[in-house]
Amino acid sequence: MSKKEVGKTQKERSYSKVYQVEFLQWQASRAMEQMLENILMPYQVSVSEWRLLGMILKQGELQATEIAMMMGVRLPLVTRNIGNLRRKKWITILPHTKDRRIKRIFISPVGREKLQEIERGVSKSLQKSFRGVTKEEMSIYSEVLTKIIFNGSF
């Protein structure tokens, strides 16, 4: 126990550790966000747009309301990102076959090309960020993050 910790109660020490872990998580998250912003800048795509594209790519197609729910953001932000990506011709929007009011969002061929190009840049930078982290540690990190997300899902 450090000299600073000696006069503290168990509750204060516990709170301090919780705060430290949360603060580290915030710092790591912010560092990743800034790194992504820098990588994505030359491609003229925001982090939010890139994440949206990744979700659509993974799912095959999505609706704007599904994207908002999955990202935990409000629909107007998703709508704005969809509009930006549509103007860039990175996504295609088609009406649902059974209900034309429902719009399905797909990655366009142009969007697929751009995503592959961006993926290479992001991958290189992530390798630098995770230098010294073993595959096992990375697996544990992903597992812990997944548990945190699952436990705190809204």
trRosetta pair geometry for C-beta under 8 A, 3 or more apart (Angstrom, degrees):
i j d omega theta_ij theta_ji phi_ij phi_ji
1 5 4.6 -123 -174 88 93 128
1 6 6.2 121 128 -75 120 64
2 5 4.7 96 55 4 76 104
2 6 7.6 -114 99 -26 46 80
3 6 5.9 -31 -159 -5 37 118
4 7 8.0 -73 178 32 34 92
4 8 7.7 25 140 -20 65 119
5 8 5.5 -68 -159 30 50 119
5 13 5.9 60 -153 -108 102 111
5 16 7.9 -149 -109 67 91 160
8 12 4.0 -127 -170 91 104 126
8 13 5.1 130 112 -55 127 81
8 16 7.1 -9 -174 -16 164 139
9 12 4.7 98 52 6 76 102
9 13 7.1 -140 95 -4 40 86
10 13 5.8 -56 -149 38 32 110
10 14 6.1 33 153 -21 66 108
11 14 5.7 -54 -146 37 29 113
11 15 6.3 30 154 -19 64 106
12 15 5.7 -52 -145 37 30 112
12 16 6.2 36 153 -24 63 106
13 16 5.5 -53 -149 33 30 116
13 17 6.6 29 153 -18 64 103
14 17 5.9 -55 -153 34 31 109
14 18 6.5 30 151 -17 65 106
15 18 5.7 -55 -149 37 33 112
15 19 6.2 35 153 -20 66 107
16 19 5.7 -55 -149 37 29 114
16 20 6.3 32 152 -22 64 106
17 20 5.5 -51 -146 34 33 113
17 21 6.4 31 156 -17 65 103
18 21 6.0 -55 -150 36 29 108
18 22 6.3 25 154 -15 64 109
19 22 5.8 -60 -146 41 29 109
19 23 6.0 28 156 -21 66 110
20 23 5.7 -56 -144 38 27 111
20 24 6.3 30 155 -20 63 105
21 24 5.7 -53 -149 35 30 112
21 25 6.4 31 152 -19 63 105
22 25 5.6 -54 -151 35 33 113
22 26 6.4 33 151 -19 66 105
23 26 5.6 -52 -148 36 33 113
23 27 6.3 35 152 -20 65 104
24 27 5.7 -54 -147 36 31 111
24 28 6.3 30 155 -17 65 106
25 28 5.8 -55 -147 38 30 109
25 29 6.1 30 154 -19 64 109
26 29 5.6 -56 -145 38 29 112
26 30 6.2 27 157 -17 65 108
27 30 5.8 -57 -145 39 28 109
27 31 6.2 31 155 -21 64 107
28 31 5.7 -54 -147 35 30 112
28 32 6.4 29 154 -18 64 105
29 32 5.9 -56 -151 36 30 110
29 33 6.3 32 151 -21 64 108
30 33 5.4 -52 -145 35 33 115
30 34 6.3 32 156 -17 66 104
31 34 5.9 -55 -148 37 29 108
31 35 6.3 32 153 -20 63 108
31 129 7.6 149 132 -139 113 121
32 35 5.6 -55 -148 37 31 114
32 36 6.3 30 155 -18 66 106
32 129 7.1 83 -99 -164 77 161
33 36 5.9 -56 -149 37 28 109
33 37 6.4 33 151 -23 63 104
33 47 6.2 10 -150 -117 74 172
34 37 5.5 -49 -147 32 33 115
34 38 6.5 31 155 -17 64 105
35 38 5.9 -59 -154 37 30 110
35 39 6.4 26 152 -16 66 109
35 125 5.7 162 172 159 115 132
35 129 6.3 -1 -116 -72 173 135
36 39 5.7 -56 -143 39 33 109
36 40 5.8 20 163 -11 69 115
36 47 4.8 81 117 -108 126 109
36 50 7.0 -153 180 63 118 152
36 122 7.0 22 -118 -121 81 106
37 40 6.2 -65 -140 44 22 103
37 41 6.4 45 157 -49 60 97
37 46 7.8 -8 -117 -150 77 61
37 47 5.8 -50 -73 -43 70 114
38 41 5.9 -34 -151 -1 28 119
39 42 7.9 -66 171 25 35 95
39 118 7.6 104 140 -161 105 81
39 121 5.1 155 -169 136 107 112
39 122 5.6 115 140 -87 157 65
39 125 5.3 -105 -79 -10 134 158
40 43 5.4 -70 -162 48 57 109
40 45 5.1 -93 -175 77 109 81
40 46 6.8 98 125 -143 142 11
40 47 6.2 177 22 -71 157 58
40 50 5.6 -102 -111 -45 142 142
40 118 6.7 31 -110 -145 77 120
40 122 7.9 25 -62 -75 84 103
41 44 7.5 27 180 -74 36 39
43 114 6.6 122 -163 -170 120 105
43 117 7.3 155 -106 103 125 112
43 118 5.4 11 -76 -90 170 107
43 121 7.9 -169 -35 38 126 153
44 88 7.6 175 104 -109 110 135
45 49 4.8 -125 -171 88 87 126
45 50 5.3 105 132 -61 119 88
45 53 7.7 -18 -171 -9 142 141
45 85 8.0 51 -128 -96 103 87
45 88 7.7 8 -87 -72 93 179
45 90 7.8 70 -101 -57 126 169
45 114 7.5 123 -39 156 145 130
45 118 7.0 -38 49 -97 142 149
46 49 4.6 97 53 7 80 101
46 50 6.9 -141 95 -6 42 87
46 81 7.3 -106 58 -117 120 101
46 84 7.8 33 11 108 110 162
47 50 5.6 -55 -148 37 31 113
47 51 6.3 31 154 -19 65 105
48 51 5.9 -53 -148 35 28 110
48 52 6.4 32 152 -21 62 107
48 71 7.9 71 -151 -164 85 147
48 73 7.8 36 -144 -37 119 171
48 77 6.9 -88 -176 166 148 111
48 81 5.6 -119 124 -93 105 137
49 52 5.5 -54 -150 35 32 115
49 53 6.4 35 152 -20 65 104
49 81 4.9 -172 -92 -155 74 104
49 84 6.1 -81 -98 90 135 127
49 85 5.7 165 -155 -64 110 106
50 53 5.7 -52 -150 35 31 113
50 54 6.5 34 151 -20 63 105
50 118 6.7 -145 -129 156 116 153
51 54 5.5 -53 -151 35 34 115
51 55 6.5 36 152 -21 65 102
51 71 6.8 109 123 -115 125 116
52 55 5.8 -53 -153 32 32 112
52 56 6.6 27 153 -15 65 105
52 67 6.0 38 -138 -163 94 132
52 71 7.1 -23 -86 -67 78 144
52 78 7.0 150 -113 -136 131 78
52 81 5.2 138 -13 136 163 141
52 82 7.4 -128 167 -69 151 67
52 85 7.1 -131 96 -35 129 151
53 56 5.8 -57 -149 38 32 108
53 57 6.1 36 153 -22 66 108
53 85 6.8 176 -72 -125 100 144
53 90 6.6 -48 -104 148 126 126
53 91 7.4 -136 -106 -66 84 106
53 107 6.4 82 -158 -103 84 109
53 111 6.4 -154 -140 -175 119 115
53 115 5.8 -159 147 -92 130 117
54 57 5.5 -53 -145 36 30 115
54 58 6.3 30 156 -19 64 106
54 115 7.6 154 -79 -143 63 122
55 58 5.8 -56 -149 36 29 110
55 59 6.2 9 160 -2 66 114
55 62 6.4 -2 128 -20 102 158
55 67 6.2 129 100 -125 146 86
55 70 6.0 135 -147 108 143 145
55 71 7.3 -89 -45 -61 159 97
56 59 6.1 -67 -140 49 28 98
56 60 7.7 -95 174 73 58 14
56 61 6.8 14 -158 -122 86 26
56 62 5.3 -114 -104 16 75 110
56 67 7.5 -13 -62 -93 89 118
56 91 6.9 10 115 -117 174 116
56 105 5.8 -82 -118 114 132 100
56 106 6.8 158 174 -140 121 23
56 107 5.5 146 113 -47 116 89
57 107 5.4 35 -83 -36 77 147
57 112 7.8 132 -113 -107 110 75
57 115 6.3 150 -76 -168 148 166
59 62 5.1 64 84 -58 147 100
59 66 8.0 169 173 131 172 137
60 106 7.6 -26 158 -120 53 86
61 104 4.7 7 175 -178 129 106
61 105 6.3 151 -160 68 71 46
61 106 5.1 -31 -102 -81 92 79
62 66 4.7 -134 -168 83 97 125
62 67 5.2 106 130 -57 137 90
62 70 7.8 -69 -146 9 147 142
62 104 7.5 137 68 -155 18 63
62 105 5.5 -30 68 57 69 102
63 66 4.7 94 56 4 78 105
63 67 7.2 -145 93 -7 40 87
63 102 6.2 -54 -110 -168 134 93
63 103 6.4 121 -133 74 82 62
63 104 6.5 -55 -78 -101 74 48
63 105 6.8 141 -105 4 25 96
64 67 5.6 -54 -150 34 34 113
64 68 6.4 35 154 -20 67 104
64 75 6.3 72 142 -150 107 92
64 78 5.2 140 -166 124 86 124
64 79 6.0 44 -159 -79 143 71
64 82 6.0 -56 -102 -39 108 155
64 103 6.9 28 -11 72 103 110
64 105 6.9 96 -58 -26 67 135
65 68 5.7 -50 -147 35 33 113
65 69 6.4 32 154 -18 64 107
65 75 6.5 -15 -101 -105 63 116
66 69 5.8 -58 -150 38 31 110
66 70 6.1 26 155 -16 67 110
67 70 5.9 -59 -144 40 28 108
67 71 6.0 13 162 -7 66 114
67 78 4.9 141 99 -144 116 135
67 82 7.8 140 56 -62 162 112
67 105 7.4 -13 -39 48 134 146
68 71 6.2 -66 -140 46 23 101
68 73 5.7 -105 -147 77 69 69
68 74 6.4 -23 -154 160 120 15
68 75 4.6 -36 -83 -85 161 60
68 77 7.5 126 -115 61 93 89
68 78 4.5 -102 -70 -16 87 147
69 72 7.5 24 179 -71 28 41
71 78 6.9 156 39 -82 140 108
72 154 6.6 89 -121 44 111 130
73 77 4.8 -69 151 64 127 139
73 78 6.4 145 90 -44 111 91
74 77 5.4 98 67 4 76 101
74 78 7.6 -149 103 0 43 90
75 78 5.5 -60 -150 41 41 112
75 79 5.9 44 154 -25 74 106
76 79 5.4 -51 -141 36 33 115
76 80 6.3 36 157 -21 65 102
77 80 5.8 -53 -150 34 30 111
77 81 6.5 27 152 -15 64 106
78 81 5.7 -56 -149 39 32 110
78 82 6.2 35 152 -22 66 106
79 82 5.6 -52 -146 36 29 113
79 83 6.4 33 153 -21 63 104
80 83 5.7 -54 -152 34 30 113
80 84 6.5 31 152 -19 64 104
81 84 5.7 -53 -149 35 34 112
81 85 6.2 27 156 -14 67 108
82 85 5.9 -59 -145 42 29 107
82 86 6.1 32 155 -23 65 109
82 91 6.8 -78 -150 71 70 154
82 93 7.4 69 178 -72 116 129
82 105 6.5 -89 -131 -113 117 145
83 86 5.7 -55 -144 35 28 112
83 87 6.5 29 156 -19 63 104
84 87 5.9 -56 -153 33 29 110
84 88 6.6 21 152 -11 64 109
85 88 5.6 -58 -148 42 35 109
85 90 4.5 -83 -168 64 86 111
85 91 4.6 48 128 3 116 114
85 111 7.2 45 -176 -105 106 125
86 89 7.4 33 180 -80 35 31
86 90 7.7 -93 -70 47 22 70
86 91 5.6 -59 -80 67 63 96
86 93 6.4 -19 -105 -12 126 116
88 110 7.8 -160 136 120 77 128
88 111 7.9 98 106 -86 103 86
89 108 5.8 -86 162 76 68 162
89 110 4.9 31 118 58 101 154
89 111 7.4 -147 123 -44 55 85
90 107 7.1 -40 160 -148 71 71
90 108 5.9 -177 174 37 19 106
90 110 5.9 -103 -98 100 47 95
90 111 3.4 100 -172 -94 66 98
90 114 5.9 -59 -117 43 110 144
90 115 8.0 117 -163 -41 111 92
91 105 5.6 -3 179 -171 130 95
91 106 6.5 148 -163 78 75 43
91 107 6.1 -58 -108 -110 68 37
91 108 5.7 -176 -120 -15 8 94
91 111 5.7 65 -62 -63 50 157
92 105 7.5 153 79 -156 46 49
92 106 4.7 -19 61 65 95 99
92 107 7.7 18 16 104 85 11
92 108 4.7 115 -34 -79 94 90
93 103 5.1 2 -174 -179 107 115
93 104 7.1 155 -156 77 55 45
93 105 5.5 -19 -101 -101 78 69
93 106 7.7 179 -81 22 30 74
94 103 7.2 146 74 -158 28 66
94 104 5.2 -24 68 62 82 98
94 106 6.9 14 8 1 108 116
95 99 8.0 -133 175 103 93 45
95 100 4.3 7 -179 -144 140 67
95 101 7.7 67 -146 5 103 13
95 102 6.9 103 -163 74 64 57
95 103 6.2 -50 -100 -102 49 59
95 104 7.3 66 158 13 8 87
96 99 4.9 8 80 60 128 70
96 100 6.6 -147 55 -88 72 25
96 101 7.7 -23 32 59 111 49
96 102 3.8 14 -8 80 133 109
96 103 7.3 -105 -25 -71 82 14
96 104 5.7 115 -78 -33 69 104
99 102 4.7 60 93 5 104 109
107 111 4.3 -139 -168 100 81 129
107 112 5.4 104 137 -62 120 78
107 115 6.9 -24 -155 -16 141 145
108 111 4.4 101 49 4 73 105
108 112 7.1 -130 96 -7 41 84
109 112 5.6 -48 -148 30 33 114
109 113 6.7 36 153 -18 63 102
110 113 5.8 -54 -155 34 33 113
110 114 6.4 29 151 -15 66 108
111 114 5.7 -56 -145 39 32 110
111 115 6.1 35 155 -23 67 107
112 115 5.7 -53 -145 35 29 113
112 116 6.6 31 155 -20 63 103
113 116 6.0 -57 -155 32 29 110
113 117 6.6 26 151 -16 64 108
114 117 5.6 -58 -151 38 34 113
114 118 6.1 31 153 -17 69 108
115 118 5.7 -55 -141 41 31 110
115 119 6.0 41 155 -30 65 105
116 119 5.6 -48 -145 28 28 118
116 120 7.0 33 155 -22 59 98
117 120 6.2 -53 -163 25 31 110
117 121 7.2 21 147 -9 62 106
118 121 5.7 -61 -157 40 39 110
118 122 6.0 34 152 -17 74 109
119 122 5.8 -56 -141 41 30 108
119 123 5.9 35 158 -25 65 109
120 123 5.8 -55 -145 34 26 114
120 124 6.6 28 156 -20 61 104
121 124 5.9 -53 -152 32 30 111
121 125 6.6 22 155 -11 63 109
122 125 5.9 -62 -151 41 32 108
122 126 6.1 32 154 -22 68 109
123 126 5.8 -55 -144 36 28 111
123 127 6.5 35 154 -25 62 102
124 127 5.8 -54 -157 28 29 114
124 128 7.0 26 148 -15 62 102
125 128 5.6 -52 -156 34 39 111
125 129 6.4 37 148 -19 69 106
126 129 5.4 -53 -145 38 37 113
126 130 6.0 11 162 2 71 111
127 130 6.4 -69 -139 52 24 93
127 131 7.0 60 150 -66 59 76
128 131 5.8 -15 -160 -33 35 113
130 133 4.3 -72 -176 39 84 128
130 138 6.5 46 -169 -93 141 115
133 137 4.9 -125 -169 89 81 127
133 138 5.5 100 137 -60 114 89
133 141 7.5 -7 -171 -17 136 146
134 137 4.6 99 53 6 79 101
134 138 6.9 -140 96 -5 43 86
135 138 5.5 -54 -147 37 33 114
135 139 6.3 37 151 -23 65 104
136 139 5.6 -52 -149 34 31 114
136 140 6.5 30 152 -17 64 105
137 140 5.6 -53 -148 37 33 111
137 141 6.2 39 151 -24 66 105
138 141 5.5 -49 -146 34 32 116
138 142 6.4 32 154 -17 64 104
139 142 5.9 -54 -150 37 29 110
139 143 6.3 30 151 -20 63 109
140 143 5.5 -56 -147 38 31 114
140 144 6.2 32 155 -20 66 105
141 144 5.9 -55 -147 35 27 109
141 145 6.4 25 155 -16 63 107
142 145 5.8 -55 -146 38 30 110
142 146 6.2 33 154 -21 64 107
143 146 5.7 -54 -149 35 29 113
143 147 6.5 29 153 -18 63 105
144 147 5.7 -55 -150 36 32 111
144 148 6.4 33 152 -20 66 105
145 148 5.6 -53 -148 35 32 112
145 149 6.3 31 154 -18 66 106
146 149 5.8 -55 -148 38 30 110
146 150 6.2 29 154 -19 65 109
147 150 5.6 -55 -143 39 30 111
147 151 6.0 27 159 -18 66 109
148 151 5.9 -57 -143 39 26 108
148 152 6.1 -4 165 7 63 115
149 152 6.4 -75 -141 53 23 91
149 153 6.3 52 155 -69 63 85
150 153 5.8 -22 -150 -25 29 115
